[in-house]
Amino acid sequence: MDIEIDVEYLQGNTAIKRKMKQKELAALLLDEDVVLLFVNKPKVTYYRRKTKNRSKKS
């Protein structure tokens, strides 16, 4: 996955907020000194196509 994820974490006494890829996040979580505060995956939005108004014939 090449999606950038917003991540906020504590490393020592410093709060760090940055965008990273899933593999970078996995490598970061292997460090025992890191406390994960917030992860926000981008929202995938689906749009419906507009359909033509077809009047029903009686």
C-alpha atoms as one frame of an Amber mdcrd trajectory, in Angstrom:
protein
   0.000   0.000   0.000   1.325   3.373  -0.951  -1.245   5.383   0.991   0.110
   8.072   3.301  -1.271   7.788   6.842  -1.410  10.629   9.384   0.316   9.393
  12.549   0.865  11.041  15.924   3.125   9.336  18.448   5.231   9.966  21.542
   8.928   9.264  21.434  10.437   9.937  24.814   8.728  13.154  25.951   8.231
  14.544  22.446   4.948  14.344  20.523   5.604  13.876  16.810   2.998  14.256
  14.090   3.814  13.207  10.516   2.645  11.352   7.438   4.122   7.956   6.713
   3.451   4.806   4.766   2.240   1.559   6.309   5.689  -0.089   6.178   7.271
   2.905   7.930   4.607   2.705  10.644   5.281  -1.014  11.128   9.014  -0.339
  11.523   8.274   2.485  13.971   6.089   0.261  16.154   8.936  -2.233  16.610
  10.670   0.399  18.767   9.640  -0.107  22.416  10.108   3.582  23.248   7.248
   4.703  20.954   3.664   5.254  22.183   1.121   5.553  19.387  -1.437   8.323
  19.990  -3.358   8.711  16.747  -3.620   7.028  13.346  -5.893   8.345  10.624
  -6.282   6.470   7.381  -7.602   8.596   4.517 -11.300   8.106   3.911 -12.215
   6.341   0.687 -15.266   7.944  -0.871 -17.474   6.399  -3.497 -19.722   8.544
  -5.636 -22.842   7.329  -7.360 -23.350   8.264 -10.962 -26.356  10.371 -11.729
 -28.982   8.440 -13.611 -31.289   9.963 -16.151 -34.786  10.667 -14.896 -36.920
   8.189 -16.713 -40.606   8.744 -16.320 -42.698   5.621 -16.015 -45.198   5.128
 -18.789 -48.734   4.390 -17.637
